[in-house]
Every structure is written in structure tokens, then in C-alpha cells.
Amino acid sequence: EIRTNQRSSACAARFQAVAQVQRAISEAVPLDEVYAKIYSAVASVVDSPCFVLLSFDEDTDVFVPEYCINDGDPIETDTLPRFPPGSGNTTQAFLTRQPNVAARSRAGWSGQVHVTEGRGEVAVVLSAPILHGDRALGVLQAQSYDPEAYDWDDVDLVMLIARQAGTAIVNARAFETERRELERAQFAAAVARAALAAG
């Protein structure tokens, strides 16, 4: 009975995480808040003391770290390296639009991953493509110190969150573009009023 209750509460927590991202989608919030909500959703269902959300910049063909968590705390992404697609797990998730899991071995990583500097050595990374329709926008990566951290149920759930994240990011970008255009229009109107008043 205890095991059944644990499964039920774990299942409830997972649905709550997905609902949290859906709320971020429905609310017009700034992009950095959307990133934070995406991380909160992932961290509430899988062990993720370290995390990175990478967008793909189509103009320069590089992955750009947009949001990064190091041992539970957000860190500045301005100093983190941007990197082009390679042959590893980040690129694989992006190009195939399928999630994957990479583990550290004595020989190093089983594929290219974007590991954050944490309190110890990250042992496993779950990479999930951020999708909007058929388009991949980037990759999110949950990172754990526990080599046994992720099973296929975890992968499926993080993938579900990553799909929701794609819609949330597109909506937030559109909202920010709209806001900037409104500010420009207001500035232009103020300039015109000042010119008319001076004339």
C-alpha cells in the first residue's frame, strides 16, 4: 500500500509539473520567467541539481545557453560558451527531435553534453529537444550526480515538458517583440508631439 501511495503522489507531482508549464504558456510572461518555470517543472519531477536550457541561433548556427542552474542556483549565462552542432548528445537530441541520456564513464562522456560546474562530477545528462510543431528551438538538459537518476518514464515526462516549453518560449518571444514594438511606437509618438509643440 505504501508503494501504491508513493506512485500516486509521484504521478500527481508529474501532472502538476506539466500543468505548471501550461500556466506559463497561457500567461504572457517575460522569457526569463518562462525559463525559470520550465526548470521548476523539470526539477519537480526528476533529480536535476544542474540544468541548462540551450536555444539554437539559426543566424549564427550555434547553441546559446539561455538559462543555467548550478547546484540549484541560477547562474549568469553571458560568460558560458556558445557552440556549433557537433556529434554528441546535444546535437543528436536537436537533429533527431528525440530525447537521449548520456552517462559519464571512466573514459569520459558517451557523447557531447553541456555540463555545468557543480559541487561534484555530474554523472548523467538527460537531453530533450525543445519543440514547437515540427521545429526544434533548442535543447534542455537535466543533469544529476546520481548515475541511476533517469528511467524511461522520466525521459517521457521531460520530453512532454520540453514540448510544452516550446510553445511557452514562442509565446514569450512574441510577447516581447510586441512589447518592444509598442515601446517604439510610443517613443515615436512622443517625439512627434514634442516636434509639434516646438513648431
C-alpha positions in Angstrom: 0.0 0.0 0.0 2.9 2.4 0.8 4.4 1.7 -2.7 1.0 2.5 -4.3 0.7 5.8 -2.4 4.2 6.7 -3.4 3.4 6.0 -7.0 0.2 8.0 -6.8 1.9 11.1 -5.2 4.7 10.8 -7.8 2.2 10.7 -10.6 0.3 13.7 -9.1 3.6 15.7 -8.9 4.3 14.9 -12.5 1.0 16.1 -13.7 1.4 19.3 -11.6 4.7 19.9 -13.3 3.1 19.7 -16.7 0.3 22.0 -15.6 2.9 24.5 -14.3 4.4 24.8 -17.8 0.9 25.1 -19.3 0.2 28.0 -17.0 3.5 29.7 -18.1 2.2 29.2 -21.7 -1.2 30.7 -21.1 0.3 33.7 -19.2 2.1 36.4 -21.2 5.3 36.4 -19.0 8.8 37.6 -19.7 11.1 35.0 -21.3 13.4 34.7 -18.3 10.4 33.8 -16.1 9.3 31.2 -18.7 12.8 29.6 -18.5 12.6 29.6 -14.7 9.1 27.9 -14.8 10.4 25.3 -17.3 13.3 24.5 -14.9 10.9 24.3 -11.9 8.7 21.9 -13.8 11.6 19.6 -14.7 13.2 19.8 -11.2 9.9 18.8 -9.6 9.7 15.5 -11.5 13.4 14.5 -11.9 16.6 14.9 -10.0 18.1 18.0 -11.6 20.5 19.9 -9.3 22.2 21.2 -12.5 20.3 22.2 -15.6 20.8 24.1 -18.9 18.4 25.4 -21.5 20.0 26.0 -24.8 18.4 27.8 -27.8 19.6 27.3 -31.3 20.5 30.5 -33.1 19.7 29.9 -36.8 21.6 33.1 -37.9 24.9 32.0 -36.4 24.3 28.2 -36.2 25.3 27.9 -32.6 23.7 26.6 -29.4 23.2 29.5 -26.9 22.9 28.8 -23.2 19.8 30.8 -22.2 19.2 29.5 -18.6 21.5 27.6 -16.4 21.2 26.1 -12.9 24.3 25.1 -10.9 23.6 23.1 -7.7 20.0 24.6 -7.5 21.0 28.2 -8.1 20.7 30.2 -11.4 24.0 31.4 -12.8 24.8 34.1 -15.4 24.8 32.7 -18.9 26.6 35.6 -20.6 30.0 34.0 -19.9 29.0 30.5 -20.9 30.3 29.3 -24.3 28.2 29.1 -27.4 29.0 26.2 -29.5 28.1 24.8 -33.0 26.4 21.5 -33.6 28.7 18.5 -33.2 28.4 14.7 -33.0 27.2 14.4 -29.4 24.1 14.1 -27.4 23.0 17.8 -27.5 23.1 17.8 -31.3 21.6 14.4 -31.6 18.6 15.4 -29.5 18.3 18.6 -31.6 18.6 17.0 -35.0 16.6 13.8 -34.4 14.0 15.6 -32.2 14.3 12.6 -29.8 15.4 12.7 -26.2 18.6 10.8 -25.0 20.6 10.0 -21.9 24.4 10.3 -21.7 26.4 8.8 -18.8 29.9 9.6 -17.6 32.2 6.6 -17.6 35.9 6.2 -16.7 36.7 7.1 -20.3 34.6 10.3 -20.1 31.2 11.1 -21.6 29.4 8.8 -24.0 28.7 11.9 -26.1 29.0 15.7 -26.2 26.9 17.3 -23.4 26.8 20.8 -21.9 27.9 20.0 -18.3 27.7 22.8 -15.7 30.3 23.1 -13.0 28.7 21.8 -9.9 29.8 20.6 -6.4 30.9 17.3 -7.9 31.0 15.5 -11.2 27.7 15.3 -13.0 27.2 11.5 -13.7 24.3 11.6 -16.2 22.6 14.1 -18.5 19.1 13.8 -20.0 18.8 15.9 -23.2 15.3 16.7 -24.6 14.7 18.8 -27.7 12.5 21.8 -27.2 9.9 21.5 -30.0 7.3 23.8 -31.4 5.3 21.9 -34.0 7.9 20.3 -36.3 10.6 22.9 -35.5 13.3 22.3 -32.9 14.1 25.5 -31.0 16.9 24.1 -28.8 17.6 21.5 -26.1 17.0 21.3 -22.4 19.3 19.2 -20.2 18.6 17.8 -16.8 21.8 16.8 -15.0 22.3 14.6 -12.0 25.1 13.4 -9.8 23.3 10.0 -9.4 24.2 7.7 -12.4 20.9 5.9 -11.9 18.8 9.1 -11.9 16.7 8.7 -15.0 14.5 5.9 -16.3 12.3 5.9 -19.5 9.3 7.3 -17.6 11.5 10.3 -16.6 12.6 10.7 -20.2 9.0 10.6 -21.5 7.9 13.2 -18.9 10.8 15.6 -19.5 10.0 15.3 -23.2 6.4 16.2 -22.6 7.6 19.3 -20.6 10.0 20.2 -23.4 7.2 20.2 -25.9 5.2 22.5 -23.7 8.3 24.6 -23.2 8.5 25.2 -27.0 5.0 26.8 -27.1 5.8 28.8 -23.9 9.0 30.2 -25.4 7.4 31.1 -28.8 4.6 32.9 -27.0 7.0 34.8 -24.7 9.2 35.8 -27.7 6.1 37.1 -29.5 5.0 39.0 -26.4 8.5 40.6 -26.0 8.5 41.6 -29.7 5.0 43.1 -29.3 6.1 45.0 -26.2 9.2 46.4 -27.9 7.2 47.5 -31.0 4.7 49.2 -28.6 7.5 51.0 -26.8 9.0 52.2 -30.2 5.6 53.4 -31.3 5.1 55.3 -28.0 8.5 56.8 -28.3 7.9 57.9 -31.9 4.5 59.4 -30.9 6.2 61.3 -28.0 8.9 62.6 -30.4 6.2 63.7 -32.9 4.2 65.5 -30.1 7.4 67.3 -28.9 8.2 68.3 -32.5 4.6 69.7 -33.0 4.8 71.5 -29.7 8.2 73.1 -30.6 6.8 74.0 -34.1 
